[in-house]
Amino acid sequence: MFVAYVALTILAALFSGSAAVVYLIGHPFPKAQLRMKGLPQWWGPVLGGLLAAGTAGLLAGFVWPVLGLFAAGGLVLYFVGALVAHLRVGSRDLANWSLFFAVDVATFTVAVIYHV
């Protein structure tokens, strides 16, 4: 179980960290996503900051397990919110979302099983 926990945590940190960077540098893709969802552009850095905090929390979870659990749970909630934003505007382009969500749910599940 330890190997699965470490592997999934690192994978989730890579996914969330890369998404955070894309949001924080102002890449056109997240800007287009915000426009499509009818959200203000100033949300980009905020969402990037949330993703960065989740990434940091996942990695800090190797030292403080409860922080990793909260970070993984927070990322799951983040992507539930992303799903709501997609569905609110009728977007059915959920391929990227489903990959991120699946990795975060798996990470949270394995972290709970490993630590509790």
N, C-alpha and C positions, 0 to 999 in steps of 0.2 A: 504494500500500500504506500510505503514511503516513496518509492520510485514514481508511482503514478502521481502522487501529490506534488513532488518536485517538478516533474515534467509538465504537468498541466499548469502549475503556477507560473513557471517560466514562459510557457506558450501564451498564457493569458496576459502576462506582463509585456511580452513582445507585441501582441496584438493591440492592447490598450495603449502602450507606449507609442507605437507607431501612429495610431489614430490621434493621440494627443499632439504629437509633433505636427501632423498634417493640419490640425485645427489651429495650433498656436502660430504656425508660420504664415497663415493666411492663404493656404493653397486654394485654387479655384474649386476643387471638388466639394469641400464642405460648404463653401459659400453658395454654390449652386444648390446643394441639399437644403440649406437654410431657406433660400429663396423659394424652392419648390414646396417646402412645408409651411411657408408663410410666416417664418420666424425672423425677428430682427437680426441683422448682421452682427450686432454686438454680442450676441449669444455665442458666437464662434469661440472666442477666447475663454468664455466661461465654461463651455462644454469641454474645450481642450484642457482647462484646468482641472475639471472633475475627472477626466480620464487620466491625467497625470497624477492626481492624488490617488486614484485607484491603483495605478501602476506602482507608485511608491509604497502604498499600503500592502499590496501583494508581496512585494519584495521584503518589506519590513516584517511580514508575517513569518519569515524564516527565523527571526529573532524573537518576536512577540506574536505568538500564534493567534491571539484574539484579534489583533490588528489585521492580520491577514484574512481572518474570517469575515470581519466587518467590511474590509475592502472588496472581497469577492462578492459578498451580498450586495454591497453598494453598486458594483458594476452590473450585477444582474438587474437591479432596479433601474439603473441608468438605461439599459437596453430595453426594458419594459416600457420606459418612457419614450424611447426612440420608436418602438413599435406603435405606440399610441399616436405619435406625431405622424408616422407614415399613414396609418389607417384613417386619421382625421381628414387628410387631404385626398384619400382614395388611391394612394400609391400602393402598388402591388410589387414593386421592385424591392424584394426583401432578401435577395441572395447574400449580400454583404452582412446585413443585419443577422440573418440566421446563423452564419458562421461565427460571428462575434458572440452572439447569445449562447450558442451551443457550447463554445469553449468556456465562457464564464459560468454557465450553469454546471458544467462538468467540474470545473475548478472548485466552485463552492461546495458541490456535493462531496467531492473527494476530501476537501479540507475538513468538512464537518465530520465525515466518517473517520478520518485520520486523527483529529484532535479531540473528538468528543467520545 
